[in-house]
């Protein structure tokens, strides 16, 4: 496991803040119970911040007909919807909710070419709210494989997530399981798939990026 480079600055700031709180507590707080609570609180916050930016070492579950999850989390929605941004038609939508304790790095679900990408500013509704898919700050990436089949991945900011980072650019040739971005502090990823895919998950399933197959072409 390693730490994502997007976390270096935040971890450093958090560590400096924790150190300042610890020093002030040592010098100014005389109540041993209160000081112990403060030490524990800043230690937990620092450990959580470091953990949030972890990048686990995982073997990619490679399969040319498989659509892998791009995110760790829990499947909260599976439904047929009308996707109006790119496909402009009926699709199957699978939503994966990422809690603050999940890995928040995102990886490509299949091999192919990035044919579309667009960032949308927006609100910060709770990520489990269905309206967050169209109203929240979000970033859309579409990958098309060599058979002409496409998957739309939408990174969605939540209440805690205040920055979506995407490295995807139109024309990129990408491989299944390679990284394309990260969402900071609690969020959601929606997948829009052709209606004829074979589903491999159900609502409530917990999935792991790079390993869990959400559907097959």
C-alpha positions as CSV (number, residue, x, y, z in Angstrom):
1,X,0.0,0.0,0.0
2,X,1.1,3.5,-0.7
3,X,-0.2,7.1,-0.2
4,X,-1.7,9.0,-3.1
5,X,0.3,12.1,-4.0
6,X,-2.9,14.2,-3.8
7,X,-2.8,13.5,-0.1
8,X,0.7,14.7,0.7
9,X,-0.2,18.4,1.3
10,X,-3.3,17.6,3.3
11,X,-1.6,15.0,5.4
12,X,1.3,17.5,6.2
13,X,-1.2,20.2,7.2
14,X,-3.1,17.8,9.3
15,X,0.1,16.6,11.0
16,X,1.2,20.2,11.8
17,X,-2.3,21.0,13.2
18,X,-2.2,17.8,15.3
19,X,1.2,18.7,16.6
20,X,0.2,22.3,17.5
21,X,-2.9,21.0,19.3
22,X,-0.8,18.4,21.2
23,X,1.8,21.1,22.3
24,X,-0.9,23.5,23.4
25,X,-2.7,20.8,25.3
26,X,0.5,19.8,27.0
27,X,1.3,23.4,28.0
28,X,-2.2,24.8,28.8
29,X,-4.5,22.0,29.7
30,X,-4.3,20.8,33.3
31,X,-7.3,18.4,33.4
32,X,-5.8,15.0,32.6
33,X,-9.0,13.5,31.3
34,X,-9.6,16.5,28.9
35,X,-6.0,16.4,27.7
36,X,-6.2,12.7,27.0
37,X,-9.4,13.2,25.0
38,X,-7.8,15.9,22.9
39,X,-4.7,13.7,22.2
40,X,-6.9,10.8,21.1
41,X,-9.0,13.0,18.9
42,X,-6.2,14.6,17.0
43,X,-4.5,11.2,16.7
44,X,-7.6,9.6,15.2
45,X,-8.1,12.5,12.8
46,X,-4.5,12.2,11.6
47,X,-4.7,8.4,11.2
48,X,-8.0,8.8,9.3
49,X,-6.6,11.4,7.0
50,X,-3.6,9.2,6.1
51,X,-5.9,6.2,5.6
52,X,-8.2,8.2,3.3
53,X,-5.4,8.6,0.8
54,X,-4.2,5.0,0.8
55,X,-3.7,3.3,-2.5
56,X,-4.0,-0.5,-1.9
57,X,-1.9,-3.0,-3.9
58,X,-4.3,-5.1,-5.8
59,X,-4.2,-7.6,-8.6
60,X,-6.4,-6.5,-11.4
61,X,-9.2,-8.9,-12.3
62,X,-8.6,-8.6,-16.0
63,X,-11.3,-9.8,-18.4
64,X,-12.1,-8.2,-21.8
65,X,-15.8,-8.7,-21.4
66,X,-16.0,-7.6,-17.8
67,X,-16.8,-4.1,-16.5
68,X,-14.9,-3.7,-13.2
69,X,-15.9,-1.3,-10.5
70,X,-14.0,1.9,-10.6
71,X,-14.5,2.5,-6.9
72,X,-14.7,0.8,-3.5
73,X,-18.0,1.1,-1.8
74,X,-21.6,-0.1,-1.6
75,X,-24.0,-0.6,-4.5
76,X,-26.9,1.7,-3.7
77,X,-28.8,2.0,-7.0
78,X,-29.5,-0.2,-10.0
79,X,-32.1,1.1,-12.4
80,X,-32.9,1.9,-16.0
81,X,-32.6,5.6,-16.6
82,X,-32.4,8.1,-19.5
83,X,-28.9,9.4,-19.7
84,X,-29.0,12.9,-21.2
85,X,-25.4,14.0,-21.3
86,X,-23.7,11.6,-23.7
87,X,-25.8,8.6,-24.6
88,X,-29.1,10.5,-24.7
89,X,-31.1,7.4,-24.3
90,X,-31.9,4.4,-22.1
91,X,-29.0,3.0,-20.0
92,X,-28.6,0.9,-16.9
93,X,-27.2,2.9,-14.0
94,X,-25.3,1.4,-11.2
95,X,-24.3,3.7,-8.3
96,X,-21.5,2.9,-5.8
97,X,-21.5,5.0,-2.6
98,X,-18.1,5.6,-1.2
99,X,-18.1,6.3,2.6
100,X,-15.3,8.4,4.2
101,X,-13.6,5.1,5.1
102,X,-13.4,3.6,1.6
103,X,-10.5,4.0,-0.8
104,X,-11.3,7.0,-2.9
105,X,-9.0,6.5,-5.9
106,X,-10.8,5.7,-9.2
107,X,-9.7,3.3,-11.9
108,X,-10.8,2.5,-15.4
109,X,-13.4,-0.3,-15.6
110,X,-12.1,-1.6,-19.0
111,X,-9.6,-1.2,-21.8
112,X,-10.4,1.3,-24.5
113,X,-10.2,5.0,-25.6
114,X,-11.5,8.0,-23.7
115,X,-14.0,9.5,-26.1
116,X,-15.6,12.1,-23.8
117,X,-14.8,13.9,-20.6
118,X,-16.4,16.9,-19.0
119,X,-16.4,18.6,-15.6
120,X,-19.6,20.1,-14.2
121,X,-19.7,22.5,-11.2
122,X,-22.6,22.0,-8.9
123,X,-24.1,21.5,-5.5
124,X,-22.9,19.3,-2.6
125,X,-26.0,17.2,-1.7
126,X,-25.4,14.0,0.2
127,X,-23.9,11.5,-2.3
128,X,-26.6,8.9,-1.6
129,X,-29.3,11.3,-2.8
130,X,-30.4,10.3,-6.3
131,X,-30.4,13.9,-7.4
132,X,-26.7,14.2,-6.7
133,X,-26.0,12.5,-10.0
134,X,-27.3,15.5,-12.0
135,X,-27.1,18.4,-9.5
136,X,-23.8,17.9,-7.6
137,X,-20.3,18.8,-8.7
138,X,-19.3,15.9,-11.0
139,X,-17.0,14.7,-13.7
140,X,-18.0,12.5,-16.6
141,X,-15.7,10.1,-18.4
142,X,-16.7,7.8,-21.3
143,X,-14.6,4.9,-22.4
144,X,-15.2,3.0,-25.6
145,X,-13.6,-0.4,-26.3
146,X,-12.4,-1.8,-29.6
147,X,-15.8,-3.4,-30.2
148,X,-17.5,0.0,-30.0
149,X,-19.1,-0.6,-26.6
150,X,-19.0,2.3,-24.2
151,X,-19.3,2.9,-20.5
152,X,-19.9,6.2,-18.9
153,X,-18.3,6.8,-15.4
154,X,-19.5,9.8,-13.4
155,X,-17.5,10.9,-10.4
156,X,-19.8,12.8,-8.0
157,X,-18.9,15.0,-5.1
158,X,-20.8,14.7,-1.8
159,X,-21.3,16.6,1.4
160,X,-17.7,16.1,2.4
161,X,-16.1,15.8,-1.0
162,X,-15.0,19.2,-2.2
163,X,-12.7,18.3,-5.0
164,X,-12.9,15.9,-7.9
165,X,-9.6,15.1,-9.6
166,X,-9.6,13.5,-13.0
167,X,-6.6,12.7,-15.2
168,X,-8.7,11.5,-18.1
169,X,-8.3,13.3,-21.4
170,X,-10.2,12.7,-24.7
171,X,-8.1,10.5,-26.9
172,X,-6.3,8.6,-24.1
173,X,-5.8,4.9,-24.7
174,X,-6.4,3.3,-21.3
175,X,-6.1,-0.1,-19.8
176,X,-8.4,-1.8,-17.4
177,X,-7.5,-1.1,-13.8
178,X,-5.3,2.0,-14.5
179,X,-6.0,5.1,-12.4
180,X,-7.9,8.1,-13.7
181,X,-8.7,10.1,-10.6
182,X,-9.6,10.5,-7.0
183,X,-12.5,12.2,-5.1
184,X,-11.7,13.8,-1.8
185,X,-13.7,13.0,1.3
186,X,-16.9,11.0,0.7
187,X,-18.6,10.6,-2.6
188,X,-20.2,8.4,-5.2
189,X,-19.5,6.9,-8.6
190,X,-22.2,6.2,-11.2
191,X,-21.8,3.8,-14.1
192,X,-24.1,4.1,-17.1
193,X,-24.1,0.9,-19.2
194,X,-25.8,-0.5,-22.3
195,X,-29.1,-2.1,-21.4
196,X,-28.1,-5.5,-22.8
197,X,-25.2,-6.1,-20.3
198,X,-25.4,-9.0,-17.9
199,X,-25.6,-7.7,-14.4
200,X,-23.2,-9.1,-11.8
201,X,-24.2,-7.1,-8.7
202,X,-27.3,-6.3,-6.7
203,X,-28.2,-3.5,-4.3
204,X,-26.4,-3.7,-1.1
205,X,-23.3,-5.5,-2.5
206,X,-19.9,-4.2,-1.4
207,X,-17.5,-3.8,-4.3
208,X,-13.8,-3.3,-4.7
209,X,-12.2,-1.3,-7.4
210,X,-10.1,-3.2,-10.0
211,X,-11.5,-6.5,-8.7
212,X,-15.3,-6.6,-8.5
213,X,-17.1,-7.2,-11.8
214,X,-20.3,-5.1,-11.9
215,X,-21.5,-6.4,-15.3
216,X,-20.4,-8.3,-18.4
217,X,-20.9,-7.2,-22.0
